[in-house]
């Protein structure tokens, strides 16, 4: 092992049964006490490499050395016992249990045969204090903010003795304030001798928090750099192999008539708690209306109602003046509503079906593609091939199953279908979540293009940089209500938005009314 290295992965090769070469002789080294960024496009091999490290995948070739000794990691339990912890992007917490119960689950202190609650709480408090990861030990997970849930995940790993922490997209759903708080905690962990692998698509954060950067492309390691010696543009160039436009080039908006009108929309839980509390706004053709907010404040429920996946309990919804409250998804699509869903794998694609079948799913019954008896196969294949080329979907052919694609290319399949359906309104919910800078650049450009062609766009995003750079107008959700609005998205800072998102600030009704019009 190299001097000062805590971890060395040498010649890691992983070929999946379908023939995909995910890792091609990858060397990856992390020094003790550093925060080391691992970046790359979707499909570059980052996730596979970390799954190998955490015992979720077995490499076909290669060796792992940890603390100077060769290590065979056959399971996550073995990785944890060796001092390697992983905090996944999608939290693995039980919502109905308390913070303490989640942290000690599986390693519970006992008093005789019973769970020792007091000792468990004491352990959590001590650990939280030591690492400046302040949590409420007695609160239920479902009742705490996203930022605290992130801390719970980190404390879970630390309690089990993790010295090397792998953090997968740790700030994906955090506000600026929560991100800064997390970074302060990570610096404290580093100060106390812990080592971290930081996986992120947010290059500004990579620059802010890390010491070194390893860049992967096409299953290979293409460069290792000291963070202080490279710019965001340098990093993206290494990732993609070309220059990437990191800022959206957006012509001025020329809003037209109202396409979507939402009036006093309400939704309640069976217990009577308001998930949406009298939400009103409109979206005009030729503009992007952005909605910012910490996840869990009504945005997902709003999108489900707007796309026919959930029934509202009150209020109204109009598309180009036509009342369509609680209409079925098919009716809304016929009215010109397109939807890029928050979870592409759940609502966006049929993973076992081919790219072509996914692209044509919403139009296969139309006369252009369906004859009296048989489908018009040649027309279907021609359209699918054209969309694959236009939206730069990287695949062997349109007949390739979607499950064979990277996350960024799966998202492009969804975007291609929704944008080519001649929409009047595009509802884009987290359109670039979990995709790389190249795919982000492409999707952003397409969103602006379709909007400026006269389509109304409703953008919901937890990424403040995205929602601020793309939006013409901007609303902020908190507690199922619109608490702030800006008729010019450039007129507000990320820090101020964060205060509204956390419920610390709320606008006066007169100021809010102007942005809702």
C-alpha positions in Angstrom: 0.0 0.0 0.0 1.1 3.6 -0.7 2.2 5.7 2.3 -0.7 7.3 4.0 -3.4 5.3 2.2 -6.3 4.0 4.2 -7.9 2.3 1.3 -6.5 1.0 -2.0 -8.7 -0.7 -4.7 -6.4 -2.2 -7.4 -7.5 -3.4 -10.8 -11.2 -3.7 -10.0 -13.0 -5.2 -12.9 -16.7 -6.0 -12.9 -18.7 -7.4 -15.8 -22.4 -7.9 -15.4 -24.1 -11.0 -16.8 -25.6 -8.9 -19.6 -22.2 -8.1 -20.9 -21.9 -4.5 -19.5 -18.4 -3.7 -18.4 -19.1 -1.5 -15.4 -15.5 -1.3 -14.0 -12.5 -1.8 -16.2 -9.3 -2.3 -14.2 -10.1 0.6 -11.8 -7.5 1.8 -9.3 -8.8 4.0 -6.5 -6.9 5.2 -3.4 -8.1 7.2 -0.4 -5.7 8.7 2.2 -6.5 8.6 5.9 -8.2 11.7 7.2 -9.2 13.2 3.8 -12.5 13.9 2.2 -12.1 12.4 -1.3 -14.6 13.2 -4.1 -15.6 10.4 -6.5 -17.3 12.0 -9.6 -18.3 10.9 -13.1 -21.3 10.7 -15.4 -24.1 8.3 -14.8 -22.9 4.9 -16.0 -19.2 5.9 -15.4 -18.9 3.1 -12.8 -18.8 5.0 -9.5 -21.8 3.2 -8.0 -20.5 -0.2 -9.0 -17.0 0.6 -7.5 -18.6 1.6 -4.2 -20.9 -1.4 -4.2 -17.8 -3.6 -4.5 -16.2 -1.8 -1.6 -19.3 -2.2 0.6 -19.8 -5.9 -0.3 -22.9 -5.5 -2.4 -21.1 -6.7 -5.6 -18.3 -9.2 -6.1 -15.6 -8.1 -8.5 -14.4 -10.4 -11.3 -10.9 -9.2 -10.9 -8.9 -6.9 -8.5 -7.9 -6.5 -4.9 -8.9 -4.3 -2.0 -6.4 -3.2 0.7 -7.7 -1.5 3.9 -5.4 -0.4 6.7 -2.5 -2.1 5.1 -4.1 -5.6 4.7 -5.8 -7.3 1.9 -9.5 -7.5 2.5 -12.1 -9.8 1.0 -15.5 -8.1 1.4 -18.3 -10.5 0.7 -21.2 -8.6 2.4 -22.2 -5.2 3.9 -22.0 -6.8 7.3 -18.4 -7.6 6.7 -17.7 -4.1 5.4 -19.3 -2.6 8.6 -17.3 -4.9 10.8 -14.1 -3.8 9.0 -14.9 -0.1 9.7 -16.5 0.9 6.4 -19.9 2.6 6.4 -22.1 3.8 3.6 -24.8 6.5 3.8 -27.1 5.9 0.8 -28.7 8.7 -1.2 -32.2 7.3 -0.4 -32.3 7.1 3.4 -32.8 3.6 4.9 -34.8 4.6 7.9 -38.0 3.3 9.5 -40.4 6.3 9.6 -42.5 5.0 12.5 -39.5 4.4 14.8 -37.7 7.1 16.8 -34.3 8.6 16.0 -32.7 6.5 18.8 -34.4 3.2 17.6 -33.2 3.7 14.1 -29.6 4.4 15.1 -29.3 1.4 17.5 -31.3 -1.0 15.4 -29.5 -4.3 15.3 -27.0 -3.3 18.1 -29.5 -2.5 20.8 -28.2 -2.2 24.4 -30.0 -4.7 26.7 -31.0 -4.8 30.3 -31.5 -8.4 30.8 -33.7 -9.6 28.0 -35.2 -6.1 27.4 -34.2 -3.2 25.2 -32.5 -0.6 27.4 -34.1 2.6 26.2 -32.4 5.0 28.6 -28.9 3.6 27.7 -29.7 3.8 24.0 -30.8 7.5 24.3 -27.6 8.2 26.3 -25.5 6.6 23.6 -27.1 8.6 20.9 -26.7 11.9 22.8 -23.1 11.2 23.5 -22.3 10.3 19.9 -24.2 13.3 18.5 -22.4 15.7 20.9 -19.0 14.2 20.0 -19.4 14.7 16.3 -21.6 17.8 16.3 -24.5 15.9 14.7 -27.3 17.2 16.8 -30.5 15.2 16.6 -33.6 14.8 18.8 -33.2 11.2 20.2 -36.9 10.8 21.0 -38.5 12.2 17.8 -40.0 9.9 15.3 -38.3 9.9 11.9 -41.5 10.9 10.1 -41.6 14.1 12.1 -38.1 15.4 11.6 -36.6 17.4 8.7 -34.6 15.9 5.9 -31.4 17.4 7.2 -31.8 15.7 10.6 -32.5 12.4 8.8 -29.2 12.7 7.0 -27.5 13.0 10.4 -29.3 10.0 11.7 -27.9 7.9 8.8 -24.4 9.1 9.6 -24.7 8.4 13.3 -25.9 4.9 12.5 -22.7 4.3 10.6 -20.5 5.9 13.3 -22.2 3.9 16.1 -21.1 0.7 14.3 -17.5 1.9 14.2 -17.1 3.3 10.7 -13.8 5.0 10.1 -14.3 5.3 6.4 -17.6 6.8 5.4 -19.0 6.6 1.8 -21.5 9.5 1.3 -23.7 9.0 -1.8 -25.2 12.4 -2.9 -25.5 13.5 0.7 -26.9 17.0 -0.1 -29.3 16.0 -2.9 -32.4 17.2 -0.9 -30.9 19.6 1.6 -31.4 23.4 1.8 -28.3 25.7 1.7 -28.5 26.0 5.5 -28.8 22.2 6.0 -25.9 21.7 3.6 -23.7 24.1 5.5 -24.6 22.4 8.8 -23.8 19.0 7.3 -20.4 20.3 5.9 -19.5 21.6 9.4 -20.2 18.2 10.8 -18.1 16.5 8.1 -15.2 18.8 8.8 -15.5 17.8 12.5 -15.5 14.2 11.6 -12.3 14.8 9.5 -10.7 16.7 12.4 -11.3 13.6 14.6 -9.6 11.3 12.1 -12.4 10.0 10.0 -12.1 9.5 6.2 -14.8 10.2 3.7 -15.6 9.3 0.1 -18.0 12.1 -1.2 -20.0 11.2 -4.3 -21.9 14.2 -5.8 -22.9 15.8 -9.1 -22.8 19.2 -7.4 -19.3 20.4 -8.5 -19.5 23.6 -6.4 -19.9 21.4 -3.3 -17.1 19.1 -4.4 -14.8 22.2 -4.6 -15.9 23.4 -1.2 -15.6 20.3 0.9 -13.1 17.9 -0.6 -9.3 17.5 -0.6 -8.8 15.4 -3.7 -11.0 14.3 -6.6 -11.0 11.0 -8.5 -12.8 11.2 -11.9 -14.3 8.2 -13.7 -15.5 7.9 -17.3 -16.7 4.9 -19.2 -15.8 2.4 -16.4 -12.3 3.7 -16.0 -10.4 6.0 -13.7 -9.4 9.0 -15.9 -7.8 11.3 -13.4 -7.0 12.1 -9.8 -6.5 15.8 -8.9 -6.0 18.0 -5.8 -9.3 19.8 -5.5 -7.6 23.2 -5.0 -5.8 22.9 -8.3 -8.8 22.4 -10.6 -11.9 24.4 -11.5 -15.5 23.2 -11.9 -15.0 23.4 -15.6 -11.9 21.3 -15.4 -13.7 18.6 -13.4 -16.7 18.5 -15.8 -14.3 18.4 -18.8 -12.7 15.3 -17.3 -16.0 13.7 -16.6 -17.6 14.3 -20.0 -14.6 14.6 -22.3 -15.7 18.0 -23.5 -16.5 21.5 -22.3 -19.9 21.7 -20.5 -22.1 24.7 -20.1 -22.6 24.9 -16.4 -25.0 27.9 -16.5 -28.2 27.8 -18.4 -28.4 30.1 -21.4 -32.0 31.3 -21.1 -33.5 34.0 -23.5 -36.0 36.4 -21.8 -39.5 35.0 -21.3 -42.5 36.3 -23.2 -45.4 34.8 -21.3 -48.7 34.4 -23.1 -52.1 33.2 -22.0 -52.7 31.1 -18.9 -52.4 27.4 -19.5 -52.7 26.0 -16.0 -54.8 27.6 -13.3 -54.9 26.1 -9.8 -57.3 27.6 -7.3 -57.5 26.8 -3.5 -56.3 23.2 -4.0 -56.6 21.2 -0.7 -55.7 17.7 0.3 -55.9 16.1 3.7 -54.6 12.9 5.4 -57.3 10.5 6.9 -56.5 12.1 10.3 -57.4 15.6 8.9 -53.8 17.0 8.6 -53.5 19.3 5.6 -51.0 18.1 3.0 -52.1 21.0 0.6 -53.7 24.0 2.2 -55.5 26.2 -0.3 -52.8 26.3 -2.9 -53.4 28.8 -5.8 -51.2 29.8 -8.8 -51.1 29.9 -12.6 -48.6 29.0 -15.3 -48.5 30.8 -18.7 -47.4 29.6 -22.0 -43.7 30.5 -22.7 -42.7 30.7 -19.1 -41.1 28.4 -16.5 -42.7 28.6 -13.0 -40.4 27.0 -10.5 -41.4 25.5 -7.1 -38.8 25.3 -4.5 -39.1 23.5 -1.1 -37.7 20.9 1.2 -39.2 17.5 0.2 -42.3 16.5 2.1 -44.0 20.0 2.0 -46.7 19.2 -0.5 -44.9 19.3 -3.8 -45.3 15.6 -4.6 -49.0 15.6 -3.7 -49.5 18.7 -5.9 -47.9 16.9 -8.9 -49.9 13.8 -8.3 -53.2 15.8 -8.4 -52.1 17.8 -11.5 -51.3 14.5 -13.3 -54.4 12.6 -12.2 -52.6 10.2 -9.8 -54.4 11.5 -6.7 -57.8 13.1 -6.0 -58.0 16.6 -4.4 -60.3 17.2 -1.5 -61.0 20.8 -2.5 -60.3 23.5 -5.0 -60.2 23.5 -8.8 -57.8 22.8 -11.7 -58.1 24.2 -15.2 -56.2 23.6 -18.4 -56.6 26.4 -20.9 -59.8 27.4 -19.1 -61.3 23.9 -19.1 -62.3 22.6 -15.7 -60.5 19.2 -15.1 -60.3 18.8 -11.4 -59.7 15.2 -10.5 -59.6 14.1 -14.1 -58.0 10.8 -15.1 -54.4 10.7 -16.3 -55.5 9.9 -19.8 -57.9 12.8 -20.0 -55.2 15.2 -18.8 -52.7 13.9 -21.4 -55.3 14.5 -24.1 -55.6 18.1 -22.8 -51.8 18.4 -23.4 -50.3 17.7 -20.0 -46.8 16.0 -20.1 -45.1 14.7 -17.0 -41.5 14.0 -16.1 -42.0 12.1 -12.8 -40.0 12.4 -9.7 -39.2 8.7 -9.7 -38.3 7.7 -13.3 -38.1 4.0 -12.4 -41.5 3.9 -10.7 -43.6 6.2 -12.9 -41.4 7.1 -15.9 -40.5 3.8 -17.6 -41.2 0.1 -18.0 -37.7 -1.1 -17.2 -38.0 -4.5 -18.9 -39.4 -3.0 -22.1 -37.3 -1.7 -24.9 -36.4 2.0 -25.4 -38.7 2.0 -28.5 -41.7 0.7 -26.5 -41.2 3.3 -23.8 -40.9 6.1 -26.3 -44.1 5.1 -28.1 -46.2 4.1 -25.1 -48.4 7.2 -25.1 -49.1 7.2 -28.8 -49.1 3.6 -30.0 -52.9 3.7 -30.5 -52.9 6.8 -32.7 -53.7 6.4 -36.4 -50.1 7.3 -37.4 -48.9 4.1 -35.7 -51.8 1.8 -35.5 -53.7 0.4 -38.5 -57.1 -1.3 -38.6 -55.5 -4.7 -37.7 -51.7 -4.3 -37.3 -49.3 -1.8 -35.9 -47.4 0.3 -38.4 -44.0 -1.2 -37.4 -41.9 0.8 -39.8 -43.4 4.2 -38.7 -42.9 3.2 -35.0 -39.3 2.2 -35.6 -38.6 5.4 -37.6 -40.0 7.7 -34.9 -38.2 5.9 -32.1 -34.9 6.0 -34.0 -35.4 9.7 -34.7 -36.0 10.4 -31.0 -33.0 8.4 -29.9 -30.9 10.5 -32.2 -32.5 13.9 -31.3 -32.3 13.3 -27.5 -28.8 11.8 -27.7 -29.8 8.5 -25.9 -26.7 6.4 -25.8 -27.7 2.7 -26.5 -26.9 -0.1 -29.0 -30.3 0.3 -30.6 -33.9 1.4 -29.9 -34.6 -2.2 -29.1 -32.3 -2.2 -26.1 -34.1 -2.8 -22.8 -34.3 0.4 -20.7 -32.8 -1.5 -17.7 -29.5 -1.7 -19.6 -29.2 2.1 -19.7 -27.5 4.5 -17.2 -29.7 6.8 -15.1 -29.0 9.8 -17.3 -30.0 7.9 -20.5 -33.2 6.5 -18.8 -34.1 10.1 -17.9 -33.5 11.1 -21.6 -36.0 8.4 -22.7 -38.6 10.0 -20.4 -37.8 13.5 -21.6 -37.9 12.4 -25.2 -41.4 10.9 -24.9 -42.8 13.7 -22.9 -41.4 16.5 -25.0 -42.3 14.9 -28.3 -46.0 14.5 -27.4 -46.9 18.1 -28.5 -47.6 19.3 -25.0 -49.2 22.5 -23.8 -48.0 22.0 -20.2 -44.9 20.2 -19.1 -44.8 19.2 -15.4 -41.1 18.5 -14.7 -40.6 17.0 -11.2 -36.9 16.7 -10.2 -36.0 16.5 -13.9 -32.3 16.0 -13.3 -32.2 14.1 -10.0 -29.3 11.7 -9.9 -28.0 12.5 -13.4 -24.5 13.7 -14.4 -23.5 17.2 -15.6 -23.6 16.2 -19.3 -27.2 15.0 -19.0 -28.1 18.0 -16.8 -26.8 20.4 -19.4 -28.8 18.6 -22.2 -32.1 18.4 -20.2 -31.9 22.0 -19.1 -31.3 23.1 -22.7 -34.4 21.1 -23.9 -36.6 22.5 -21.1 -35.7 26.1 -22.1 -36.2 25.3 -25.8 -39.6 23.8 -25.4 -40.7 26.6 -23.0 -39.6 29.3 -25.4 -41.5 27.6 -28.2 -44.7 28.5 -26.3 -45.1 25.6 -23.9 -45.9 26.3 -20.2 -43.5 24.6 -17.8 -44.0 23.9 -14.1 -40.6 22.9 -12.6 -40.4 21.3 -9.2 -36.9 20.8 -7.9 -35.0 20.4 -4.6 -31.9 21.6 -6.4 -31.8 25.3 -5.7 -29.2 26.1 -8.4 -31.5 24.3 -10.9 -34.8 26.0 -9.9 -33.2 29.4 -9.6 -31.3 29.3 -12.9 -34.2 27.9 -15.0 -37.3 29.6 -13.5 -38.8 32.8 -14.8 -41.1 33.1 -11.7 -40.5 31.2 -8.4 -42.7 30.0 -5.6 -41.7 28.4 -2.3 -43.7 25.6 -0.6 -43.7 25.0 3.2 -46.2 23.0 5.2 -48.4 22.5 2.1 -48.7 26.2 1.4 -47.2 28.8 -0.8 -45.2 30.9 1.6 -43.2 33.0 -0.8 -43.3 34.1 -4.5 -41.0 36.0 -6.8 -42.0 37.4 -10.1 -38.3 37.5 -11.0 -36.3 34.4 -9.9 -33.1 36.4 -10.2 -34.3 38.7 -7.4 -33.7 36.3 -4.5 -30.6 34.6 -3.1 -30.2 30.9 -2.2 -29.8 31.9 1.4 -33.0 33.8 1.5 -34.9 31.0 -0.3 -33.5 28.6 2.3 -35.1 30.6 5.1 -38.5 30.4 3.4 -38.0 26.7 2.7 -37.4 26.0 6.4 -40.4 28.0 7.5 -38.3 30.6 9.2 -39.7 33.4 7.0 -43.0 33.9 5.1 -44.1 36.7 2.8 -46.9 39.2 3.4 -50.0 38.4 1.3 -49.7 41.5 -0.9 -46.2 40.6 -1.9 -47.1 37.0 -2.5 -50.2 37.8 -4.6 -48.1 39.6 -7.3 -46.0 36.5 -7.9 -49.0 34.2 -8.0 -50.8 36.0 -10.8 
